Amino acid sequence: MSATTTPRTTVTEREARQVAEAAREQDWRKPSFAKELFLGRFRLDLIHPHPLPDAESVRRGEEFLSRLRAFCESTIDSARIEREARIPDEVVAGLKELGALGMKIDPKYGGLGLTQLYYNKALALVGSASPAVGALLSAHQSIGVPQPLKMFGTQEQKDAFLPRCARTDISAFLLTEPDVGSDPARLATTAVPDGDDYVLDGVKLWTTNGVVADLLVVMARVPASEGHKGGITAFVVEAGSEGITVEHRNAFMGLRGIENGVTRFHQVRVSAANRIGPEGAGLKIALTTLNTGRLSLPAMCAGAGKWCLKIAREWAAEREQWGKPVALHEAVGSKISFIAATTFALEAVLDLSSQMADEDRNDIRIEAALAKLYGSEMAWLMADELVQIRGGRGYETAESLGARGERSVPAEQILRDLRINRIFEGSTEIMHLLIAREAVDAHLSVAGDLIDPDKSLSDKARAGANAGVFYAKWLPKLVAGPGQLPSAYNEFKHGVDLAGHLRYVERHARKLARSTFYAMSRWQGRMETKQGFLGRIVDIGAELFAMSAACVRAERLRGEGEHGREAYQLADAFCRQARIRVEELFARLWTNTDDLDRKVVKGVLGGAYTWLEEGIVDPSGEGPWIADATPGPSERENARRPYGT
């Protein structure tokens, strides 16, 4: 069948939203600092004093980090991985020997049982040695087989698979398809019940670790039938099963060592015992797994920031222009200040979110999503600034620099490697929508029926009454707060005044909530289409969260007597930089080109501006925009290559 006649699953926008909404974790059983922030309530008590790990977890974590550092320095050759576009077998064997495959797996299954805090520190460390190795470990443990089984697996499944994942087997997570990205309602891979088995058919795209994996978590649609609820369902699948073909190993602009491919399933039999959770629970399992799994990306982004700072410091002190080091020229110095302050804030956000995840006292689904969104965007900016600071040497490859006798600094590589983080595990645009949905959850809970076209007049009347009660209590609290008291948060005033920044956060959290309420009043049901507005609301919340985390971390370090003065300086610099960004975002809530942009887009799609494209040639190759994913037997050679084979 040709690509142009490939059957495509079609769903309406409303159907797609219903699938996404059904997969959401609906309840808020624990407090959430970020959720409260979006509601205009600055709950500093939820994050201050900064939560701390227990002594035993610190001892075990530091002991592992010491061994991992020695391994990274002695065995991981980042330049070789970049050159050969492959992680050597001996590196993977060494990671298995270290127990790095089982960092988050309970010791009773052969794992190390590290906390989220130390797992993320380990990813930052190994990711600095090679982002590709960091991606291998993260994909295996954060979204691969171990985490879903830990949270939703049966005891039999844990006994069967977790020991393998802890020491020997690499796992991968398979959700995306050639024509399905962040819209899982159109998922085409099927799992048809057949006795005590399911039969899988379909094609999965961008399967990180999929080329080398031993075990797979596969999302497939079970058709509804007698005795089967159906719906998107999760399965653990042996990667070497008959009917599974890795048809292609993908190559990318960065992360050249990752084993990411296209995997076809044709009549693959999977035992019902390998189903994770009930039928129809697959998306909820995936999203719940990502609540903490998303923290792996900001971990490696924080590590990248540290490396950018190190290189910027060393280079800008060495390189002289017009009689002094380039660092002392304001145009370069401002970039270094941005990198230093932002790295401090990223680590503050990461450590705070990680420790809250370990304590399990707070619901951190928004915090983790904000950490991923903010970390991926800011790390990219820091790497871009590093390339600019390095000038022509920043654009030159490390191999070329070394060949002509200079230090082989892979600045252009880190820029390429970091770029995917703005797309991985939810693109920035999707993260904006996901976080915005959670941020307005309280409003939709009381007023959602008012804007639902399917609700009856009586339902709308009831919703209107409930909304009136909620807003009568909530809105007055947005008028005044501690942020207007000059003495508020003065425990954060030690030489450098961070109290003023926290008062700023409190005031602007209330302003953010008022802006959200005004927008809902203005647009009602159309607000969900105002993606530009919602994205700015989320970005403001991310900045306010990062400011809060930076101040709390600085006070913690001051209390511990460890770099307290310097931490206060970095937190102050970050907050002052963030406040400028917040003011700009608030201004752009109501003064922007969103409406004009929509008109231009319609013109572009309608062909009104094709004359603007004249005068060039297009070097793109021939072929369909989306590859044929028609179910059936594979016609390609199997590219699967488990490590050590």
N, C-alpha and C positions, 0 to 999 in steps of 0.2 A: 504494500500500500504506500502511495506517495505521501510525502510530508504534508501536502496541501489537503489531503483527504483524511488525515489522522483525526479520529473522533476526539472531541474535546468536551470535558465535563463543564456544563454551563449551569451557573446558579445566579439567582438575583442578588443584588446588593443586600437586600433584607435577609435573605437566607444565609448569606455569608456572615452577616453580623450575628445572627441567631446561633450559628455554630460556634463562633468565637465567644459569645456571651455564655453559652452553656459550658464552655471549657474553663471559664474563669472560676477562681476560688471566690465564692460569693460572700462568705462571712468574714467579719473582722473580730476574731475572738480575743486578740491581744492588741495592746496599744501599738501605734505606729507613729514615730516622730514625724516622718515625712508626710503622712496622711493628715496629721494635725496641722502641720505647717501650711498645707494647701487650703485648709479650712480656716486659716487665720489665727491658729492657736499655737504659740511658740512654747512647746513643752520641753524646756531645757532640762527639766528633771528626768526626762527619759534617756538623756545621753550624758548628763553630768551629775556626779563625778564620772569620768570616763570609765566604762566597765573594764575589768582587768582579768587576764587569764589566771588559772590556778598554777601553783608552783610546779606541780608534777607535769602538767601539759607543756609548760615552758621548758622544763628540763628535757623531756623527750623531744620536743620540737627543735630546740637548739642543738641537741646531739645529732639529730638527723641533718639539720642544715649544715653542720660542720662536715659531715661525711659527703653530703651532696656537693658542697663547694669544692672539696678536694677532687671529687669525680669530674666536675665541670672543668676545672682548671687542667686536669691531667688527660682527660679523654675526649671531651667534646671539642672538635675542631670546626668552628663555625664557618671558616673560609672554605673548608673542604665540602661541607654540606651545601653551601651556596654554589660552589663550583660544580659539584657532581649532581646537585638537585636530588639528594638522597641522604637519609640518615644511615650511617654505616651499621651493619649488623652488630658489631662489637659494642657500639654505644647503647643499643637497645638491650643487648644481653647484660651490660653493666647496670643499666637502670633496673632491670628485673632483679639482679643480684642485690642491689641496694634496697629493694622493696618499694621503689618509687611508683610502681604500678598500683600499689595498694595503700597509698598515703591516707586515704579517707576510709579505708575498709577496716572494720573491727578486728583487733588482734585474734579473736577466736576463729576468724576465717583466714588467718595468715597475713592480715594487713598490719599497717603501722598504727592505725587509729589516731592520726593527727587531727587536731582541731582545724576548723575552717581558717582560723588565723594563721596557723603555721603551714597549712596546705597552700595558702595564698603566698606566704613568704617564700615557700619552696618554688612555686611557679614563677615568681618574680626573679628569683635567682637563676633557675635553669633557663628561663626565657631570655635573660640577659646574655647567657652563653650562646644560645641559639633559639630564636623565636619558633623555629620549626619543631624543635624538641619540646618546647613549652606547649605548642599546639597539640602535639602527639599525646602528651600526658593529660592535658586538659580535656581534650575530646574523649579520651578513654574514661576519665573519672568524673568529670563534671556533668556530662550529658550521655555518656555511654552506659553500658550495662550496670556498673556498680551502684550508681545513685538511684535509678528507678527501682532496682531490686531492694535496696536498703530501705526505701520509703514505702513501697507497695508490693514487694514480692512475698510469696509464701515462704514458709520455713524450708520447704523442700527445694525451692528455687535458690534460696540463699545458700543452702548446704551444697547444692550442685555447682553453682556458678561463681560465687564470691571467692572461694579459694583459688580457682583458676585465674580470675581477674586480678587477684592480689599478687600473684607471682609469675604467671606464665603467659596468660592470654590477653591480647589486646582487643579492645572492643570499639565499636563505632555506632553512631546514631543515624538512622536513615528516615528522614521525613520529607525533605524537599524532592520535587519531581521536575522534569523538564518544563512543565507548564504550570507548576504549582509552587509558589514561594511562601509568602506570609498569609495566604488565603487557603487554609486547609479544607474549607468546605468543598473544594474542587478536587480533593485527593482522589487519584484514579487507581492506585494499587489496591488490589482486592485480596481478601482472605476468605475463601468460600469454605464453610464447614463441610467436612466429609467424615462421618463417623467420629472417631476420637481425635481426628486431625483437622487442620485447616490447610487449604491449598492456596499458596500465594502466587499472584501474577502481577507484574508491573515493572516499572523502571524508576530507579532513584538516582538523583543527581547530587553532586557536591557532597559525597559521602566521605568526610574527613576520617582518616584511618581505614576507610573501606577497602583500599587496595591490599592492606596487610593484615586486616582484622581476622581474629579467630571467632569472635562472637559479635552479633549484630543486635541492636534494638531496632525493630522495623515497625513503622506505623502503616497500617493497612485498613481498608474499609471492609467490614464484615456486612454482607447484605442481610437485611432483616428477613427472617423467615420463622416458621413455627419452631419455638424453643430457642430462638436466637434473637436477642434484642437488636443486634447489629450496631453499626456505627464505627467510628475510627478507633482502632484497638491496637495495643502494643504487644509485641511478641519478642522473645529472645530466640534468635535463629543462629544455628551453627553456620559460619561463613563458608565452610567447605561442603555444604549440602548439595546434593544433586539438583541441578536446575538453576544454580546461582552462577552468574558469569559477570566478572568485572570486565566491562567492555572497553574501558578507556581510563587511563590515568591522566587527570587534568594537570595542566601547567598554568602557573599564575605569575603576575608581575612581581610578587613577593612570596615569602614563605615557600621557597622553592623546594625545600626538603619534605613538605607534607605529602602524605599518600592519600590523595583525594581523587575519587573517581566516579564513574557511572556504573551502577550495578543493576543487572536485569534479573528478575525472578520469573522463571517459567515452570509452572506446575511444581512448586517447591512445597513439600509436605512438612508441616510443623505440628508437633503434638500440642493438643489443647493444654497439656501440663506446662507448656512454655508460654502461655498467655499471661501477661502481667496485668493483674486486676481484671475486672469484668469487661465484657464487650461494651464498646462505646466510651470507655474511660481513657482512651489513649491520649487525647489532647490535654485533658486535665492532668494526667500523669506527666506529660511533657512540660506543661507550663509550671506545675508545682516543682518539678525537678529544677527548672531554670530559676526559680525564686532565689536559690543560693548559688546554683551553678553559674549564673551570670557573673558572679564575683571573680571568676578565673580570668576574664578578659581585663578588667581594671587592675588586677594584680600584675599582669604583664605590662600594662600601660604604665603603672607606677614604676616598675623596674626600668622601663624604657626612659622615663623621665630622669631617673637617677643617672643613667648612662649619658643622656644628653647633657646633663649638668656637669658631669665629670669632664667630658670632652670639651664643652664650651669653656669651662674654667681653665683647663690646661692649655688649650689652643689660644684663647684670647689673652692669656698672660704672656705667651711666647711670641705671638705675632705682633709686630710693631708697624705702625703707620704714622707718619708725620711726627716722629719723635717720642711716641709713647705707645704702650700696649693698646691694642684695639678695644680691650675691655673698658678702658678709661675714656673712650669716645662715647658720648651719650647715646648715639644711634645704636651702637652695639650693646652698651651697658644695659639699656632698657630691655633688650631681648634676654640677656642673661638673668636679669631680675625676674622677668616673667617666668623663665624656665625654673628658677630656684623656688619661687613662691608657689608656683602651680604644682611642682613635684611635692612640696610639703603638703599642700592641700589634698592632692590625690592619695597620698599615703594615709592622710588623716581620714578621708572618706572610706578608704579600703579597710583600715584597721578597725575603725568604729563599726562599720557594717559587719565585718567578719566576727568581731567579738560579740556583737548583738546576736548574730546567727548562732554562735556557740552557746550563749546563755539561754536562748530560746524564750526570752521573756517578752520580746517584741515581735510583731509581724513586720518583717523587713522586705516584703515584696517590692514596695516602692523604692526603698533605700537601695536595694540591689540593682534595680532597673536604672535608677538615677546614677549609681556608680558606674554602670556599664556605659550609659549614654555619655556622661560627663568625661569619664576616663578616656574613652575612645576618641572623642572630639579634641580634648585638650592635649593628649599625647601626640596626635597628628600635628597640631599646631606647634608643639615644642620641637618635634623633629624637623618640621619645616624651617623653624627659626634656627636650629642648629646648622642645617645645610646653608642657610643664608650667612650665618656667622663664619662658616668655613669657606664661603665664597666658591671659587672654582674647584677647590679641593673637596668641597661638600658634594659637588656634582660628579666628581671623578670616582670611579670604583676603587674599593680597597685594594684589589689585585693590581690595578694600574699604578696606584700610589706606591705600593710596595715594590713593584718592578722598577720604578725609577728612583728608588732609594729613600722614600719618605715613609713615615708611619702609616700602616695600612688601616686607616679609620673607615669603617663601613657606614658613613653617614647617609649616603644615598640608599643603602640597603635598608636601614632602619625605617626610613621614610616609606619605602615600598612595602616592608613587612607590616608596618602599623596600619596601612591604608585599609586592610580588610576588616579591621576591628570596628569600623564604622558601618559594616555590613553584616558581619558574623552575628549569629544568635539574636537577630532582630536589628534591622538597619536603623539608623538614627531616625528616619521618618516613621518607621513602625514603632520604635520605642516612644516617640513623642505621643503617638495615638494610644499606645498601651498605658503609659503613665497617666495621660490625660483622663482616660476612662476610669482609672482607679482614683484619681484626684477629685473627680466630680461624682464619685459613687454616692456620697451622702446626699447630694442634691437629687440624683436619680432615684434613690431609695424612697424619698418623700414626695417627689414631684414627677417621677418618671411616667406615670400613667397619664399625666396632663398632656404630654407631648406624644403619646403613643396613639397612632391613628386607629388601631384595632380595638381600643378600649371603649366601653359604653359611656354614655353620659353620666350614669350613676357612679361608675368607676372614676371618671374624671372629677366629679363633685367630691367624692371621698378623698381623692388625692389632693384636691385643692384645699380641703379643710386641714389635712395633715401637714401640707406645706405651710399653710398659714401659721400653725402652731410652731413648727420648726423655725421658720424665719423670724417669728416674733421674739423668740428666745435668742436666736443666733446673731441676727443683724446688729442689735445694739452693742454686742460685745466687740464688734469690729470698729467702733468709733474711737475707743481709748484703750490704752494698755500700758504695761511697764516701760515700753520703749519711749514713752514721753516723760519718764521720771529721770532726772539727771543722776540720781544715785543708784539706779537699777544696775544689777550685775557688776557692782564695783569689786567683787572678789576677783575679777579678771583685769584689774588695774595694778600692774607691777612694773613701774618704770614706763613701759609702753602701755598705752590704754587700749585694751581690747573690749572693754565694757561698752564703749560707744558703738562698736561694730555689732555687738549682740543687740543693743537697743535698736540699731538700724534694721537688723533681721526681724525683730519683733514687729516693728512698725510696718515694714514692707510685706510681712506675711499677712497682716490684716489688709493692706492695700491689695495684695494679690487676690485674697478671698473676695474683697468687694468688687474687683474687676471681673472675676469669674461670675459672680452673682449678676452683675450688670449685663454681662454678655448673654447669660441664660435668659434673662428677662427680655433682652432685645431680640435674640435669634430663636429662642425656644428650641423646637425640634431640629432647626437648621444648624444649630451650633456644632453638631457632629461633623458637618461638612466644612467648618471653618478651621481647616488644618493649620493654616498659617498662624492664626490666633492661638490655637491650642498648643502649637509648638513653642510659641514665645512664653506662654504661661508655664509650661514645663521647664523651659530653660531658666526662667526666673527662679522657680523652685529649686532647680539644681544648684544655682549659684548660692542661694540662701542656705541650702543644706551644706554645701562645701564650706561656706563661711563659718557656720556653726561648728562643723567638725574640726576645722582648722583651729578655732579658738579653744575648743575643749581639749584638743591634743596639746596645744601649747601650754595650757594650764596644767595638764597632767605631767608634762616633761618638767615644768618649773617645780612642781611639787616633789618630783622624784630627784631633783637636783641634777638633771641630765640635759645639758644644752638648753636650759630654760630661757635664758636671755635671748639666745639666738632664735629659739622657736617662737618667742613672742614677736621678734622682728620679722620673721618670715610670715607669721600669721597676719600681722599688721599690713605688710606689703600685699599679701594675697587679697585681704579684705578690701583694701583701697582699690586694687585693680578690679576686683569683682563688682564693687559698687558702681564703677563707671559702666560696666557691661549691663548691670541691672537697670540703671537709669535709661540706657539706650533701649533696652528691651521693653520697658514700660512705655516709653514714648512710641515705640513701634506697634504697640497693641492697637492703637487707634489711628495712627498716622502711618500708612503703609500703601503699597501698590497692589494689594491682594486682588481687588476687583479688576483693576486694569490688567493684571497678569493673566487672569482668567480669560479676558477678551483676546489678549495676544495669543494665548495657547489655542483658543478656538480657531484663530486665524492661521496659526502654524499648521494645525491638523487639517484644516480645510484647504490648504494649499495656497493661501493668499500671499505668502512670502517666499514661494519657491524661487522667485527671481533673485533673492538674496543669496541663494546657494550657487549661483552661476560663477564661473571662473576658477573652478577647482576640478581635480580628479579625485575619485573615491578609491583608495587602495584596498577596500574590503574585498574579500573573496565572495564566491557564489555560494548559494545555499539558503535554506530556510532560516528564519529568525529563531525558531524553536524546533529542536530536533524531534524527529518521529519517535514517539514512545508507545507505539501500538504493542499490546501484549503479544507474546509469542516466543518461540525458541530463539536463542541468540545465534547470530550469523558471524560472530567475531570470536577471535581467540581469547581465551581467558587470561586477563592481565593480572590476576591475583598473585601476590608474591609475599606470603608470610615471612617475617624476619627469620633468618637462619636457614632458609631453604635456597 
